[in-house]
C-alpha cells in the first residue's frame, strides 16, 4: 500500500477501520487454510530434555536451554568493568568511536577481566589487532597507556618479545641473528649454483 493511500485512509476513520477489518479477515482465512495453525506457530514438539540434565538443572537452580553470553562464547567477552571503562571513549589509534574493549593480552592466553587489561579500539581495528595486522604500540606510548602496559608485564608476566609481537604483530629478531641467517642462506645459494 502506498504512502499516499495510507494517508487517505487514515484521514477517514471509517475507511481505515474497513481496511483493518479486511486485513483481519484475510489473516483468519489463512489460519483456516493452514488447519488452525498460525504462521509462526511451532509444527513439531521441542526435543525432550534428559532426566539427568533436568536433575542437574534442578540442583543448580537453572533452566534448561538458557545460557549466558559468557557461556556461549567460552568466557571470552569483556567484563562489565572493562566495558564501563571503554564506554564513551574514542580509539587510541584513530580517535574514532564507537569502540570495543580490546584485550592487550588475550584472554585465551591468560588475559583477565581487570579494566587495565583493555584499551579502546574500533571494531575493525580490534579485528586487525587480534589478527596481528595492527601496530598499537606507538599509539599506546603516545596516549600514555603506561598502566595498561605495566598490567601486561606485572600481572600476566608477559616477556618483552611476546609483548612486542602482540602489540606490533611483528616478531623481534636480533640483528646478529639476521646476519647469521643471511650468511647461511648465501652459502646455501652458492652451493646450489655451483652444482
C-alpha positions in Angstrom: 0.0 0.0 0.0 1.4 3.4 -1.0 2.1 6.2 1.5 -0.5 8.3 -0.2 -3.1 5.6 0.1 -2.3 5.1 3.8 -2.6 8.9 4.4 -6.0 9.0 2.6 -7.3 6.0 4.7 -6.1 7.5 8.0 -7.8 10.8 7.3 -11.1 8.9 7.0 -11.6 6.7 10.1 -14.4 4.6 8.6 -12.3 3.6 5.6 -9.3 2.8 7.9 -11.5 0.5 10.1 -12.8 -1.3 7.0 -9.2 -1.8 5.7 -8.2 -3.2 9.1 -11.2 -5.5 9.2 -10.4 -6.8 5.7 -6.8 -7.5 6.8 -8.0 -9.4 9.9 -10.4 -11.4 7.7 -7.6 -12.3 5.3 -5.4 -13.4 8.2 -8.2 -15.6 9.7 -8.8 -17.2 6.3 -5.1 -18.1 6.1 -5.2 -19.6 9.5 -8.2 -21.7 8.5 -6.3 -22.8 5.3 -3.4 -24.0 7.5 -5.7 -26.1 9.7 -5.9 -23.7 12.5 -2.1 -23.1 12.8 -0.9 -19.5 12.9 2.0 -18.5 10.6 4.7 -18.5 13.3 3.3 -21.4 15.3 5.5 -24.4 16.1 4.8 -27.5 13.9 6.7 -30.0 16.0 7.4 -30.7 19.7 10.6 -29.4 21.3 13.3 -32.0 21.9 13.0 -33.7 25.3 15.4 -32.8 28.0 17.0 -35.9 29.6 16.2 -36.8 33.2 19.9 -36.4 34.2 20.0 -32.9 32.7 16.7 -31.9 34.4 18.1 -33.2 37.7 21.3 -31.1 37.2 19.3 -28.0 36.4 17.0 -28.5 39.4 20.1 -29.0 41.6 21.8 -25.8 40.2 18.5 -23.8 40.2 18.9 -23.1 36.5 16.6 -23.6 33.5 17.4 -25.9 30.6 18.3 -24.2 27.3 19.2 -20.9 28.9 22.8 -20.0 28.6 24.5 -16.7 29.2 26.7 -14.8 26.7 29.8 -15.8 28.8 28.8 -19.5 28.5 28.2 -19.4 24.7 31.5 -17.6 24.0 33.6 -19.7 26.3 34.1 -16.8 28.6 36.0 -14.7 26.1 34.0 -11.5 26.5 34.9 -8.3 28.2 33.8 -7.9 31.8 31.3 -5.2 32.9 34.1 -3.2 34.4 36.1 -3.3 31.1 33.0 -2.2 29.1 32.4 0.6 31.6 36.0 1.8 31.1 35.6 2.0 27.3 32.1 3.5 27.2 32.3 6.9 25.6 36.0 6.7 24.7 37.5 7.0 21.2 40.0 4.7 19.7 43.6 5.1 20.8 44.7 4.5 17.1 42.2 6.6 15.0 40.4 8.7 17.7 37.1 7.5 16.3 34.2 5.7 18.0 32.3 3.7 19.0 34.8 1.4 20.5 35.3 -2.2 21.7 37.4 -3.1 24.7 40.4 -4.8 23.1 42.5 -7.0 25.4 46.2 -6.2 25.2 46.9 -9.7 26.4 44.3 -12.2 25.0 42.0 -14.0 27.4 42.8 -17.2 25.7 46.4 -16.8 26.8 45.5 -15.8 30.4 44.2 -12.2 30.0 41.9 -11.2 32.8 38.7 -9.2 33.5 40.5 -6.2 35.1 39.9 -2.8 33.4 43.6 -2.2 33.0 43.7 -5.2 30.6 41.9 -3.4 27.8 42.2 -0.3 25.6 39.5 1.2 23.3 39.7 0.2 19.6 37.0 0.5 16.9 35.5 -2.9 15.8 37.6 -3.0 12.6 40.8 -2.0 14.5 40.1 -4.7 17.1 39.7 -7.3 14.4 43.0 -6.2 12.8 44.8 -6.1 16.2 43.6 -9.6 17.1 44.8 -10.8 13.7 48.3 -9.3 14.3 47.9 -6.8 11.5 47.7 -3.6 13.5 50.6 -2.0 15.4 49.2 -0.4 18.5 52.5 0.2 20.4 53.1 3.7 19.1 49.5 4.7 20.0 49.8 3.2 23.5 53.0 5.2 24.0 51.7 8.4 22.5 48.5 8.2 24.7 50.4 7.3 27.8 48.8 3.9 28.4 51.6 3.0 30.9 49.2 1.4 33.4 47.9 -1.0 30.7 51.4 -1.8 29.6 52.5 -2.3 33.2 49.5 -4.6 33.8 50.5 -6.7 30.9 54.0 -7.3 32.3 53.3 -7.4 36.1 50.0 -9.3 36.2 50.3 -11.5 33.2 54.1 -11.8 33.3 54.4 -11.3 29.6 58.1 -11.5 28.4 59.2 -8.5 26.3 59.5 -10.5 23.0 55.9 -11.8 23.3 54.7 -8.3 24.3 56.3 -6.7 21.2 54.8 -9.5 19.0 51.3 -9.0 20.4 51.4 -5.2 20.3 53.1 -4.8 16.8 52.3 -8.0 15.0 56.0 -8.4 14.3 58.5 -10.9 15.7 61.6 -9.4 17.2 64.8 -10.9 15.9 68.2 -9.5 17.0 70.3 -8.1 14.2 73.1 -10.6 14.8 70.7 -13.5 14.2 69.5 -11.8 10.9 73.1 -11.6 9.8 73.8 -15.3 10.6 70.7 -16.4 8.7 71.7 -14.2 5.7 75.2 -15.8 5.7 73.7 -19.3 5.9 71.3 -18.5 3.1 74.2 -17.1 0.9 76.2 -20.3 1.5 73.2 -22.4 0.6 72.6 -20.4 -2.6 76.3 -20.7 -3.6 76.2 -24.5 -3.2 73.0 -24.6 -5.3 74.5 -22.5 -8.1 77.8 -24.5 -8.1 76.0 -27.8 -8.5 
